[in-house]
Amino acid sequence: YPAKEDNSVTNGSSIAMLVEYRNKKILLLGDSYPSVICESLTELGYSDNNKLTVDLVKTSHHGSRYNSSNALWKMIHSPKFVISTNGTKHQLPHKQALAKIIASQSNAELLFNYPIYQEIFSEEDHQKYSFSSSLIEQGGINL
C-alpha cells in the first residue's frame, strides 16, 4: 500500500496528548495525522534513536491505515497498544496499520475493546510474528 495519510479536516482537528501519572505514561493519539505527531515528537527531541517510551498507546483513528506510519512507530517504544473499535465501519482496524506496529515493536501486545482481533489475525500470524492480541479484561489494563 502507498503511504497515504488521512486528510479529513475533522480528524485533523483531533487532540492527541501524552498523559503522565504516577510514573506511568500513556500516549493518546485521538484521530491525529501521523506526520503531525512525528513533527511534534521531533520538536520534543524524540527520534528513531531517541524514542518516546510510554507504557501504553491508544492508536489513532481506530487503527486506520491512513493514521499510521512506519516513521511514527519508529519514534515510539511501548509494550501495549489499544485499538478501540467494534470493527463495523470503514474496515477498521486495518491489518496494515497493525502490521506497522508489530514490525516496529518487539513483542507488542495489541489490546482490543471488542473481540475482532480473532477476525484479523490468523494462528499463522501469531506464530510467524512476535506479538499478542487479546480482549481488554473487564477490570481494565494493567500497566
N, C-alpha and C positions, 0 to 999 in steps of 0.2 A: 504494500500500500504506500502511496506517496505520503510524505509528511505534510499533511494538510491540517490547518488549525481552525478551530471554531471561530466564526466571525460574527456571531449573533451579538447584537447590542445588549440584549437582555442578559446574556451570560457574561459578557464583558464588564457589566456593571456590578457583578458579584463581588462580595468581600471575602478575601482569604485572610487567615490570621494564624499566627504562631502563639499558642497558649502555653504558659509555663505555670505550674502549680506544684508545690512540694517536691521539687527536684524531678518533676515529670514534664515532658514536652510533647505537645500534640500539634500537628500541622493540619489545619482545616482549610481545604482548598476551594470550598464552595463550588462555583461553576467557572472558575478562573481560566484564563488563557495560559498555557504553559510558558509562552515567551515572556509574559509579564511577570510570572513567578520567577523564572530564571533571571530576568533583569533585576528584580528586587533582591534575590539571593546574592547575585554578583555585587550589587551595591553594598550589601551587608558583609561582604568579604568571603562568601562561600564560592566554591568551585568544584570541579571534578576531583581535585587534590585536597580540598578542604571542605568536606561535605557537611551539610547541616545534619546533625544527628538528633533524631527525635524518637520517642517511644511508640508513636502511632501516627499514621497519616490517614485522614479521611480523603479519599481520592476525589478528584474534580469531576463534576457533572456525571455522577453515577457510573463512572468507568467508561466514559465516551472516548473513542479513539481520537477524536478531534480536540480533546482537552488533556492529552497525554503526549509526552515526547521523550525520546531517549535522553536528550540534553537535560530535561528536568530531573529524571530519575537518577542520572549520573551525579547530580549535585546533592542528593538526599540519601541518608542512610537511616533505615528504620526496619525493625523486625516485623511490624504489623501494619496492615493496610485494610481499611474499612471500605466496603463497597455498599452503598445504601441505595437499593432499588429493588422492586419486585420483578423487574425484567419484562414487563408487559408493553413498554413503549420504546420506540426508536432503537431497537436491538441493543439495549443497554443492560448490563455492561457488555462491552465489546471485547472479545477474546484478544484482539491485537493490543488493546490498551493494557490488559492484564499481563500479556506476554512481555511487554516492555518493563513492567515492574519486576516480573520474575527474572528476566535477563539481567537486570541491574542490581538485584538484591540477593544475597546469599540466604537461602532458607526462608524466603518471605512467607509470612503467614497471611493469607487473604481471608478476611472475615466478612461474612455476608449477613444482612438482616433478613434475608429470605433464602430458602434452600436451592436457589437457582444455580449455584456452583456445580451441582450434580449434572446439570444440562450443558455446562460449558466445558468442563474438563473430563477427559476420559481417564480410565485407570492407567493407560499407557502414558498420558501426560504426567501423571503423578510419579510414575516410575522413571521416566526419562529426565525430568527436570526437578530441581531442588526447591520445592515449595510445598505448602499445605493449604488446603481450603476447607473452611468449616462455617457452620452457622454460629452466630453470636449467641452465647448462652443467655438464658433468661436473667441471670444475675449481673450481666454486663461483661466487660472486657477487663481482664487482669493485666495491669501494667507493671 
